[in-house]
C-alpha cells in the first residue's frame, strides 16, 4: 500500500515527519523545509505525501507527475522518501485518514509521527476535517512561525503563475523539477 521511494533504516524507534501537500509543483520552499526538519533534528526521516485529490477540490496536475516531481525534489536527501499512500486510499485526501493508515501498518508501530504544516494551514486548521484528532494522533510541527529561521517565501501558485506568464522560475524550483515541467508543458510552459 505504501509505495514510492520509501527509504528507512530499521531500528527500534524513529521519528517520522509527515510532510503532506499538493506539491503542484514542489519548490525550493518545500526543499528548505525538509532541510530544516532534518538538520535541526526535528525528525529522523521526512516522508513527503502528495495528496491524491485536494481536500478543497482544487484541480491539480495528475498524481503520477506530482509524485515524480516530489521524488526529484527529494532525491538530494538520503532521509527523505515520497509515499503514494493517498493514491491507495483514494478519494478526497484527508490527513487524519492518511496518518491513521500509516500508523496501522505493523512495520510502523514503533514510529513516532509528526505532521508538518505551514503557518498558513495552521491558521485555517478549523477547516480541516478531524484536526483535533490529528493532534491526538501525532505531534504538529508548524513551519513559518516567528521563532524559526526564515525559509524562502515561495508558493506553488507563484511558480505556476510565473510559468504561465513566461517568466523564469530557476530561482524557485529544483532543476530536475523544472525539467519535468518543461517536458510535459505543465502550467502553460512555453519556453
N, C-alpha and C positions, 0 to 999 in steps of 0.2 A: 504493500500500500504506500509506503514512503519510498519514493524514488528520487531521481535527480542525482546530484553529485555529492551524496552523503559521505563525509569523511569524519570518522571519530575513532579515537583510541579507546580501547576497552580498559576501563578502570572502575573501581568500586562506585564512585560517585563523581559526577561532574556537573558544572553549571552551564546550562544552555540558555542563550538569549535568543528568543524567537523574534525575528525581525520581519513582520508582515507588511505587505503593501501591494499596491497595484504595479509598481515598478514599470511605469509606462512613459518613458523608459527609465532604467536605473541610471543614476548620475553621480557626480563627484560628492554630492551631499550624502548619498547613501554609502558610498565607499568610505567617506570620512567618519560616518557613524560606526561602521564596522571596525575601522582602525582604532577609534576612541574606545569602543567596548573592549576590544582585545588588549590594547596597550595599557589600559588603566585597570586591568584585572576585574572588570565588571562581569566577565564570563570566561569560561574555558573555551567555548565554541559559540559561534553565531550561526543560526540557521535562517537563511532568507526564505521566506514563504510567500511567493507571489499568489495573489488571490485568483480564484477561478472566475468568479463574477463579482464585480464591485458591489459592496453592501448597499450603496445608494443608487445602483443601477447605471452608473457611468459606463459609456462604451469604451472598450479597451482594445488594443492590438491583440490578436489571437494569443492564447495562453502559451502555446509552444514557442512563440517568438519572445515573449517576456521571460520565459524560463531560460531560453538560450542567451538572452542579453544579460540576465542575472548571473548565469554561470560565467559569462565572460567578465563581468564586473567583479565577481568574487574570486576569480581564478588566481589573483595575486596573494590571497590569504590561505595559508595551509589549514587554518582552523575555522574556515567558513564554508558551509555547504548550502546548496539550494535544494529545497524539497518541493515535490509536486503533490503533497498530501491533499491540498484543496481540490485538485483535479479529481482525485479519487473520491473525495467527499461529495463533489458535485454541488449543483445549486448555487444559491447566493452565499457568498463567503461570510462566515461568522467566526470571529476569532475564538469565541468560547468553545464552539464545536471543534475547531482545529486543535486547540490546546487539550481538550478532553480526549480527542482521538490520539494525539501523540502520547499522552500520559497512559493510555490504555494498552500500549504495546509492552509486553513483558520486558523486552530488551531495554526499555527506557524507565523502568520502575525506580532505579536509583538516581535518576537525573533530577536536578533542581532547576526548574524552569523559571525564566523571567520573560516578560513581554516588553519589547522595546517599542515605544510610541513617541512621536514628536509632540512638542508642546501644543501644536495646532489640534491634534487629535485629543490630547488631554483636556483641552478646553471645551471640547464637544463630546466628552465621554458619556454624557447623559443620553446621547442619541444612539450609543452602541447598545446592541441587544445583549443583556446579561453582564454589563460591565462590573457590577458589584460581585457577581460570581467569579468573573475573571480575576478580580483582586484576591479572592479566596483561593483560587487555583494556583496563582503564581505571583511573584514579585513584579512590580511595574517599574520599568526604567524609563523616565521621561527625559527625552533629549531636547535640548534647546532652552533649558532653564538658565537663569542669570548666573548661577554658581558653577556653570560648566564652561569649558573653552568655547570660543567662537568657531563654529563649523560653517562651511560655505552655505550661504543662503540661496540655494538653488532648488527650484521646484520643477517637477516633471512638466507642469503646464508651461512654464517659461521655456523649457527645452523644446517642447512641441511647437509653441508659438514662434520661437526663433527660427526653427527649421522651416516652418510654413512660410515665414517671411523671407526666406533665402539667406538668413544670417548665419554666421559661423557659430558652431557650438563646441569647438575643440577645447574651450576652457570650461565646459560643463559636463561632458560625458567622456568616459574612457574611450580610447581609440578603437578598441575591439567592438564596443557597443555602437559607436558611430559607423563602423564598417558594416555592421548588421543592418542598421537603419538605412544606410546608403544602398546596400544590396537589394533590400526589399521595398525601397522607396516609401518608407513609413513617414507619417506626419507631413506629407506633402513635400518630401525631399526632392529637390530639383537639380542640385549641383552635380 
